Amino acid sequence: MFVTHFYENKTSVLSQLLVSLPTVEENIKIKGRKAKVVQILQIDDNNYHVSIIFEKVPKKQPLKEIGKKKR
């Protein structure tokens, strides 16, 4: 069992107790968001820091309806 801390830009996202560690360049899902593992650092025998990058989700622009006035 490994204590795994997930970080994005030095911000702690999640800490988990895992049986197997993720690999570099592996796509994972954390809190419902897609992420990619960038780097894995071993701190102790059982402690690991995993750096991740979340996938950017573009915001949808609201549709302007023609003929309606803003009130």
DRENTORKOL-557694 format. One record per residue: residue in one letter; chain; x, y, z of N, C-alpha, C in turn. Coordinates in pm, 1 decimal. Layout:
<recs>
[rec 'A','A',[X,Y,Z],[X,Y,Z],[X,Y,Z]]
...
</recs>
This chain:
<recs>
[rec 'M','A',[83.2,-117.1,0.0],[0.0,0.0,0.0],[88.6,124.7,0.0]]
[rec 'F','A',[48.9,222.7,-79.5],[125.1,345.8,-94.4],[36.1,465.7,-63.5]]
[rec 'V','A',[90.9,561.0,10.4],[21.6,687.4,33.5],[56.1,777.1,-84.5]]
[rec 'T','A',[-43.5,816.5,-161.0],[-22.3,891.1,-283.8],[-88.8,1028.0,-271.9]]
[rec 'H','A',[-9.5,1132.2,-294.1],[-60.0,1269.8,-291.1],[-57.2,1323.0,-433.9]]
[rec 'F','A',[-171.9,1366.2,-485.1],[-181.1,1420.8,-619.8],[-173.5,1572.3,-611.4]]
[rec 'Y','A',[-86.4,1632.5,-693.3],[-65.8,1777.3,-694.3],[-82.3,1831.9,-835.0]]
[rec 'E','A',[-145.0,1950.2,-843.3],[-149.6,2026.2,-968.3],[-96.0,2165.1,-937.3]]
[rec 'N','A',[17.4,2201.5,-997.6],[81.7,2331.7,-974.8],[101.8,2359.7,-826.4]]
[rec 'K','A',[160.8,2266.5,-754.6],[191.4,2277.4,-611.1],[67.4,2289.5,-524.0]]
[rec 'T','A',[-48.9,2256.4,-577.6],[-173.5,2258.0,-502.6],[-219.4,2114.6,-482.4]]
[rec 'S','A',[-239.9,2076.5,-358.8],[-283.5,1941.6,-329.0],[-427.3,1921.6,-376.8]]
[rec 'V','A',[-447.9,1818.9,-456.6],[-579.7,1790.3,-511.8],[-644.5,1673.8,-438.4]]
[rec 'L','A',[-563.9,1569.0,-410.3],[-619.4,1447.4,-352.2],[-508.2,1368.2,-285.2]]
[rec 'S','A',[-539.2,1304.1,-173.9],[-449.3,1210.3,-107.8],[-522.3,1077.1,-97.1]]
[rec 'Q','A',[-453.8,970.6,-139.2],[-517.3,839.8,-143.4],[-421.5,732.1,-97.0]]
[rec 'L','A',[-475.3,623.7,-46.6],[-400.2,504.5,-14.7],[-425.1,406.8,-128.8]]
[rec 'L','A',[-320.6,381.3,-210.3],[-335.4,298.6,-330.4],[-254.0,170.5,-320.2]]
[rec 'V','A',[-301.2,66.4,-387.0],[-228.3,-59.1,-393.7],[-121.4,-50.8,-502.1]]
[rec 'S','A',[-155.1,11.4,-616.9],[-58.6,25.9,-726.5],[-52.3,173.0,-768.0]]
[rec 'L','A',[67.6,216.9,-803.5],[88.2,356.1,-842.2],[54.1,377.8,-988.7]]
[rec 'P','A',[7.4,497.7,-1025.9],[-12.4,527.7,-1168.4],[123.2,545.7,-1236.4]]
[rec 'T','A',[125.7,530.6,-1365.6],[249.6,547.6,-1440.9],[251.2,684.6,-1507.2]]
[rec 'V','A',[370.2,728.5,-1548.6],[384.8,856.5,-1616.4],[314.4,848.1,-1751.2]]
[rec 'E','A',[249.9,956.3,-1792.6],[172.3,967.4,-1916.9],[43.0,886.5,-1913.7]]
[rec 'E','A',[1.4,839.3,-1797.8],[-124.0,765.6,-1786.7],[-239.2,864.3,-1768.1]]
[rec 'N','A',[-350.3,838.1,-1834.3],[-469.5,920.0,-1818.7],[-551.2,863.9,-1703.0]]
[rec 'I','A',[-584.3,951.6,-1607.3],[-660.9,910.8,-1490.7],[-777.1,1007.4,-1471.5]]
[rec 'K','A',[-869.9,971.9,-1383.8],[-983.2,1056.8,-1354.6],[-982.6,1086.1,-1204.7]]
[rec 'I','A',[-979.1,1215.9,-1169.3],[-980.5,1258.0,-1029.8],[-1096.2,1354.6,-1011.2]]
[rec 'K','A',[-1183.7,1321.6,-919.1],[-1300.3,1404.4,-887.7],[-1383.4,1435.4,-1012.0]]
[rec 'G','A',[-1394.8,1339.1,-1103.1],[-1476.8,1355.6,-1222.5],[-1411.5,1434.0,-1333.9]]
[rec 'R','A',[-1283.7,1469.2,-1317.8],[-1212.6,1545.5,-1420.8],[-1099.6,1460.6,-1475.9]]
[rec 'K','A',[-1078.2,1469.0,-1606.6],[-971.2,1393.7,-1670.6],[-837.2,1461.6,-1644.0]]
[rec 'A','A',[-736.5,1380.5,-1611.9],[-604.1,1433.1,-1581.9],[-498.5,1341.2,-1642.3]]
[rec 'K','A',[-377.5,1396.6,-1658.0],[-266.2,1320.7,-1711.3],[-151.2,1328.6,-1612.1]]
[rec 'V','A',[-88.1,1213.4,-1582.3],[22.9,1207.4,-1488.3],[148.1,1258.8,-1557.3]]
[rec 'V','A',[215.2,1356.9,-1493.6],[334.4,1417.6,-1551.2],[460.6,1363.9,-1485.1]]
[rec 'Q','A',[457.9,1352.4,-1351.5],[578.8,1317.1,-1278.5],[540.6,1245.3,-1149.9]]
[rec 'I','A',[627.9,1150.8,-1107.0],[607.8,1080.1,-981.7],[735.8,1091.5,-899.7]]
[rec 'L','A',[723.6,1143.3,-776.7],[838.0,1157.1,-687.4],[818.3,1066.3,-566.7]]
[rec 'Q','A',[923.3,989.1,-533.3],[917.4,904.4,-415.3],[975.9,981.2,-297.4]]
[rec 'I','A',[898.3,999.4,-192.6],[941.5,1072.7,-74.7],[1000.8,975.9,28.1]]
[rec 'D','A',[925.6,875.0,67.7],[969.3,770.7,160.4],[948.2,635.4,94.2]]
[rec 'D','A',[951.7,530.8,177.2],[924.7,397.3,124.4],[781.7,385.5,73.5]]
[rec 'N','A',[689.4,450.5,142.5],[547.2,436.9,107.3],[481.3,566.7,66.8]]
[rec 'N','A',[552.6,678.2,65.2],[493.7,808.4,31.3],[538.6,852.8,-107.2]]
[rec 'Y','A',[440.8,892.8,-189.8],[468.9,936.8,-325.8],[394.6,1065.8,-355.0]]
[rec 'H','A',[457.1,1154.2,-430.6],[392.5,1276.0,-479.9],[377.4,1260.0,-630.2]]
[rec 'V','A',[255.3,1275.8,-679.6],[224.3,1260.2,-821.6],[181.0,1395.4,-875.2]]
[rec 'S','A',[253.2,1447.0,-975.2],[216.7,1572.5,-1039.9],[125.8,1541.5,-1157.6]]
[rec 'I','A',[15.6,1617.1,-1167.6],[-81.5,1594.0,-1273.8],[-116.1,1726.1,-1341.6]]
[rec 'I','A',[-174.9,1712.8,-1459.4],[-229.1,1828.0,-1532.4],[-371.0,1791.7,-1572.1]]
[rec 'F','A',[-466.6,1876.8,-1532.4],[-605.8,1854.3,-1569.6],[-629.4,1898.2,-1713.1]]
[rec 'E','A',[-721.6,1828.1,-1780.4],[-759.6,1862.6,-1916.6],[-843.6,1989.4,-1912.6]]
[rec 'K','A',[-812.0,2083.6,-1999.8],[-886.6,2209.4,-2005.1],[-1019.4,2186.4,-2076.2]]
[rec 'V','A',[-1126.3,2229.9,-2011.8],[-1259.6,2217.5,-2069.3],[-1302.1,2356.6,-2115.0]]
[rec 'P','A',[-1322.5,2375.7,-2245.5],[-1362.5,2508.5,-2292.3],[-1503.9,2541.5,-2246.8]]
[rec 'K','A',[-1522.2,2666.5,-2208.4],[-1654.4,2710.5,-2166.6],[-1740.7,2735.5,-2289.7]]
[rec 'K','A',[-1866.7,2695.8,-2281.2],[-1958.4,2715.6,-2392.7],[-2013.3,2856.9,-2386.9]]
[rec 'Q','A',[-2012.8,2922.8,-2500.8],[-2067.5,3057.1,-2510.5],[-2219.4,3047.9,-2523.2]]
[rec 'P','A',[-2292.3,3129.1,-2449.0],[-2438.2,3125.0,-2461.9],[-2480.6,3176.5,-2599.0]]
[rec 'L','A',[-2584.0,3116.5,-2650.3],[-2635.6,3156.8,-2780.2],[-2719.7,3282.7,-2764.8]]
[rec 'K','A',[-2693.7,3378.7,-2851.9],[-2777.1,3498.2,-2852.3],[-2894.3,3472.2,-2945.2]]
[rec 'E','A',[-3009.5,3493.6,-2887.8],[-3128.1,3471.3,-2969.5],[-3163.7,3601.9,-3040.0]]
[rec 'I','A',[-3183.6,3590.2,-3167.0],[-3214.9,3706.2,-3248.6],[-3359.9,3747.9,-3224.5]]
[rec 'G','A',[-3381.7,3875.7,-3205.3],[-3516.9,3927.1,-3190.8],[-3561.1,3945.9,-3047.4]]
[rec 'K','A',[-3483.6,3901.6,-2951.5],[-3520.9,3921.1,-2811.5],[-3435.7,4034.2,-2752.9]]
[rec 'K','A',[-3500.7,4116.8,-2676.1],[-3431.7,4226.5,-2612.1],[-3393.4,4186.4,-2470.1]]
[rec 'K','A',[-3284.8,4241.0,-2425.2],[-3242.2,4217.4,-2287.5],[-3323.3,4307.1,-2196.2]]
[rec 'R','A',[-3378.6,4250.4,-2093.1],[-3462.6,4328.8,-2002.9],[-3390.8,4357.6,-1874.7]]
</recs>
